[in-house]
Amino acid sequence: MTSSEHLALHGPTLTLRIPTLADAPALFGLASDPEVTRWFSWGPYTDETQARAYLERLPGQRRRGEQLDLVQQHREHGIIGITGLSEFSMRDRRALVGTWFGREFWGSGANTESKALICHLGFDLLGLERITSVANVENARSRRALEKAGFVHEGVLRGWHRHGDRQLDVAIVSILRPEWEAMTTRHLDYTVEGEPPAAFVVER
Ligand SMILES: CC(C)(COP(=O)(O)OP(=O)(O)OC[C@H]1O[C@@H](n2cnc3c(N)ncnc32)[C@H](O)[C@@H]1OP(=O)(O)O)[C@@H](O)C(=O)NCCC(=O)NCCS
């Protein structure tokens, strides 16, 4: 790992950091639960090699500025899931956040802290002006969780995601920079180790 590949954001109970291949067993354990991957185009994992293949794709995606996924590590419980930014438009200063946790960490409060850390990364460190998220219109838990984290509902994108042979509708939500700057979670105690990969930082 080069120095530009070292990035860890520490919040009160969670650390978001660049994943390594050593994370494969934990991610396999968490995402082999069909409830966790129910709303995704992938999964559930049936073999650890699938988690490894995912982790092996990430360095290239970071180099190309495509996807900045981070492992979510809890102070007491270790690895509890993945969150990350993708679908960057550097010209428009925006990206999309997607998140999953192992089933036992749903409702634990980790999602609120995770979203705050991602906003800190996106707005304060990368210089984005907008963070979008999308959730299947029927994924009521995710939609409510996004609303609780301060995301504003904008509408429904029809036939947006392809899962198998179906085109699915998603609700689209977002946070804009002025909204983030007014949020109380902006003032959590964050520390940052390393630097975000250069491909994701807005040029000023
Ligand atoms: C989506 C996810 C990240 C949210 O994290 P979480 O810790 O479960 O979220 P929270 O518990 O903080 O918030 C969920 C809210 O939805 C509510 N909820 C749960 N089921 C619901 C339903 N069927 N209808 C409406 N609200 C529902 C919960 O009561 C809670 O609201 P409350 O705190 O006001 O009671 C997590 O559930 C997860 O990893 N899910 C699997 C992967 C996934 O779907 N990712 C999102 C893809 S868009």
The ligand as an SDF file (V2000), in Angstrom:
LIG
                    3D

 48 50  0  0  0  0  0  0  0  0999 V2000
  -29.9390    0.1580    5.3580 C   0  0  0  0  0  0  0  0  0  0  0  0
  -29.0470    0.0910    6.6050 C   0  0  0  0  0  0  0  0  0  0  0  0
  -27.6460    0.5650    6.2400 C   0  0  0  0  0  0  0  0  0  0  0  0
  -29.6610    1.0510    7.6480 C   0  0  0  0  0  0  0  0  0  0  0  0
  -28.9750    0.9430    8.8680 O   0  0  0  0  0  0  0  0  0  0  0  0
  -29.8230    0.5970   10.2090 P   0  0  0  0  0  0  0  0  0  0  0  0
  -28.8930    0.5820   11.3410 O   0  0  0  0  0  0  0  0  0  0  0  0
  -30.6170   -0.6350    9.9580 O   0  0  0  0  0  0  0  0  0  0  0  0
  -30.7860    1.8670   10.2800 O   0  0  0  0  0  0  0  0  0  0  0  0
  -31.5360    2.4210   11.5790 P   0  0  0  0  0  0  0  0  0  0  0  0
  -31.9320    1.2790   12.4680 O   0  0  0  0  0  0  0  0  0  0  0  0
  -30.7490    3.5260   12.1630 O   0  0  0  0  0  0  0  0  0  0  0  0
  -32.8190    3.0670   10.9200 O   0  0  0  0  0  0  0  0  0  0  0  0
  -33.8210    2.2650   10.3210 C   0  0  0  0  0  0  0  0  0  0  0  0
  -35.1760    2.9020   10.5710 C   0  0  0  0  0  0  0  0  0  0  0  0
  -36.1410    2.2680    9.7300 O   0  0  0  0  0  0  0  0  0  0  0  0
  -37.2220    1.8410   10.5150 C   0  0  0  0  0  0  0  0  0  0  0  0
  -37.7950    0.6850    9.8470 N   0  0  0  0  0  0  0  0  0  0  0  0
  -37.3940   -0.5900    9.8820 C   0  0  0  0  0  0  0  0  0  0  0  0
  -38.1930   -1.3360    9.0960 N   0  0  0  0  0  0  0  0  0  0  0  0
  -39.0810   -0.4810    8.5450 C   0  0  0  0  0  0  0  0  0  0  0  0
  -40.1780   -0.6410    7.6470 C   0  0  0  0  0  0  0  0  0  0  0  0
  -40.4960   -1.8470    7.1300 N   0  0  0  0  0  0  0  0  0  0  0  0
  -40.9010    0.4560    7.3050 N   0  0  0  0  0  0  0  0  0  0  0  0
  -40.5860    1.6740    7.7880 C   0  0  0  0  0  0  0  0  0  0  0  0
  -39.5480    1.8910    8.6510 N   0  0  0  0  0  0  0  0  0  0  0  0
  -38.8230    0.8150    9.0090 C   0  0  0  0  0  0  0  0  0  0  0  0
  -36.6100    1.5360   11.8660 C   0  0  0  0  0  0  0  0  0  0  0  0
  -37.6040    1.5000   12.8810 O   0  0  0  0  0  0  0  0  0  0  0  0
  -35.6710    2.7150   11.9990 C   0  0  0  0  0  0  0  0  0  0  0  0
  -36.3400    3.9160   12.3080 O   0  0  0  0  0  0  0  0  0  0  0  0
  -36.4700    4.4670   13.8300 P   0  0  0  0  0  0  0  0  0  0  0  0
  -35.0730    4.5360   14.3970 O   0  0  0  0  0  0  0  0  0  0  0  0
  -37.1240    5.8020   13.6420 O   0  0  0  0  0  0  0  0  0  0  0  0
  -37.3120    3.4740   14.5730 O   0  0  0  0  0  0  0  0  0  0  0  0
  -29.0080   -1.3570    7.1820 C   0  0  0  0  0  0  0  0  0  0  0  0
  -30.3170   -1.7490    7.5710 O   0  0  0  0  0  0  0  0  0  0  0  0
  -28.4720   -2.3640    6.1960 C   0  0  0  0  0  0  0  0  0  0  0  0
  -27.2950   -2.5930    6.1310 O   0  0  0  0  0  0  0  0  0  0  0  0
  -29.3890   -2.9940    5.3990 N   0  0  0  0  0  0  0  0  0  0  0  0
  -28.9720   -3.9990    4.4090 C   0  0  0  0  0  0  0  0  0  0  0  0
  -28.2960   -3.3670    3.2080 C   0  0  0  0  0  0  0  0  0  0  0  0
  -29.1210   -2.2560    2.5860 C   0  0  0  0  0  0  0  0  0  0  0  0
  -30.3090   -2.4000    2.3310 O   0  0  0  0  0  0  0  0  0  0  0  0
  -28.4280   -1.1510    2.3310 N   0  0  0  0  0  0  0  0  0  0  0  0
  -29.0300    0.0250    1.7600 C   0  0  0  0  0  0  0  0  0  0  0  0
  -29.1270   -0.0960    0.3160 C   0  0  0  0  0  0  0  0  0  0  0  0
  -29.8860    1.3650   -0.3400 S   0  0  0  0  0  0  0  0  0  0  0  0
  1  2  1  0
  2  3  1  0
  2  4  1  0
  2 36  1  0
  4  5  1  0
  5  6  1  0
  6  7  2  0
  6  8  1  0
  6  9  1  0
  9 10  1  0
 10 11  2  0
 10 12  1  0
 10 13  1  0
 13 14  1  0
 14 15  1  0
 15 16  1  0
 15 30  1  0
 16 17  1  0
 17 18  1  0
 17 28  1  0
 18 19  1  0
 18 27  1  0
 19 20  2  0
 20 21  1  0
 21 22  1  0
 21 27  2  0
 22 23  1  0
 22 24  2  0
 24 25  1  0
 25 26  2  0
 26 27  1  0
 28 29  1  0
 28 30  1  0
 30 31  1  0
 31 32  1  0
 32 33  2  0
 32 34  1  0
 32 35  1  0
 36 37  1  0
 36 38  1  0
 38 39  2  0
 38 40  1  0
 40 41  1  0
 41 42  1  0
 42 43  1  0
 43 44  2  0
 43 45  1  0
 45 46  1  0
 46 47  1  0
 47 48  1  0
M  END
$$$$
